Amino acid sequence: MEVGLRSRLVAVVGLAVVVASSLVEMAAAATPPAPSPASGAAAIAGPAVLVASLSAVAFGFLF
């Protein structure tokens, strides 16, 4: 029974990662406004934080 629950959990986490990456791609596909010269680092930090958060959640569920 525990193996079935664990495999379901892995499938749900995998599906959530696929959906999240799809949403990130759709958001990135929109034409963004031109950034100001001071905001170069903030544009990179957003997706990196999202990926790090999802990775931490997936790692927590799996291990």
C-alpha positions in Angstrom: 0.0 0.0 0.0 2.8 2.4 0.9 4.5 1.8 -2.5 1.3 2.8 -4.3 1.0 5.9 -2.3 4.6 6.9 -2.9 4.3 6.3 -6.7 1.2 8.4 -6.8 3.0 11.2 -4.9 5.9 11.0 -7.4 3.4 11.3 -10.3 1.6 14.3 -8.7 4.9 16.1 -8.1 6.1 15.4 -11.6 2.8 16.7 -13.0 3.1 19.8 -10.9 6.6 20.4 -12.2 5.5 20.0 -15.8 2.5 22.4 -15.2 4.7 25.0 -13.5 7.3 24.9 -16.2 4.6 25.3 -18.8 3.2 28.3 -17.0 6.7 29.9 -16.8 7.2 29.4 -20.5 3.9 31.1 -21.2 4.7 34.0 -19.0 8.2 34.3 -20.6 6.6 34.3 -24.1 4.7 37.5 -23.5 6.6 40.7 -24.6 7.9 42.3 -21.4 8.4 46.0 -21.0 12.0 47.2 -21.4 13.8 46.9 -18.1 15.5 49.9 -16.5 19.3 49.8 -16.1 19.1 49.1 -12.4 16.8 46.0 -12.6 19.1 43.5 -14.3 19.5 41.1 -11.4 15.8 41.0 -10.5 14.8 39.6 -13.8 17.1 36.6 -13.3 16.3 36.0 -9.7 12.5 35.4 -10.2 12.7 32.2 -12.2 15.7 31.0 -10.2 13.7 31.3 -6.9 10.8 29.4 -8.5 12.9 26.6 -9.6 14.7 26.4 -6.3 11.4 26.3 -4.4 9.9 23.6 -6.5 13.1 21.6 -6.3 13.1 21.9 -2.5 9.5 20.8 -2.3 10.1 17.8 -4.6 13.2 16.8 -2.6 11.2 17.0 0.6 8.5 14.8 -0.7 10.8 12.2 -2.2 13.3 11.9 0.6 
